[in-house]
Every structure is written in structure tokens, then in C-alpha cells.
Amino acid sequence: MTDTTEEAPPSTTEALYREQSPRLHRSLVGAFGQRDVADEAVAEAFVQLMRRGDTVRDPAAWVWRTALVRRPSSSPPLTRRG
């Protein structure tokens, strides 16, 4: 018996996650200095995007901004590197 169910196309959020999350994560590791903090910030930004749904005009820009601004409270403060 063969499986005839078709796989649904990825949602806009899923496609955006696949496209943006690797680069976003690398950038946040550089900004925060900790992989686990970057993991949490990326995840939280995409959760917030899913909650907001279609109300976000530019999802890619919104996710980047949200991940940087709403970094986890456990993360160290951002400092300038000179």
C-alpha cells in the first residue's frame, strides 16, 4: 500500500524560519556571546511572530528586530567592542 497523502507546503513562518534563522542565530551569538542565549532569542522571536499572525507587515525585519530587542533577561548586557 502506498501513501498518497501530499505534504503541505511550508507556511510563510516556517519558510522564513528556514531562510533566516541560521544567519540570525550566528548574528545573535556574535552580539550576545552565548549560543544558548541566541537559541532562546531566535525561538522567542518566531513564537511571537506566530502569535501576531498576519498583523506583521515585514516578518523578516520584525523577527530580527524582535530577537535583538527582546533578548532573554538572563543574557549579559550588550557592550561595544572596540
Residue pairs with C-beta under 8 A, 6 or more apart in sequence:
10 18
12 59
13 46
13 49
13 50
13 59
16 49
16 59
16 60
16 63
17 46
19 60
20 60
20 63
20 64
21 42
21 46
24 42
24 45
24 63
24 64
24 67
25 38
25 39
25 42
28 37
28 38
28 41
28 42
28 67
28 68
28 71
29 35
29 38
31 38
31 68
31 78
32 38
32 41
32 71
32 75
32 76
32 78
33 76
34 75
34 76
37 71
37 72
37 74
37 75
37 76
40 72
40 74
41 67
41 68
41 70
41 71
41 72
41 75
42 67
44 66
44 67
44 70
44 72
45 63
45 64
45 66
45 67
45 70
46 63
48 66
48 70
49 56
49 59
49 62
49 63
49 66
52 62
56 62
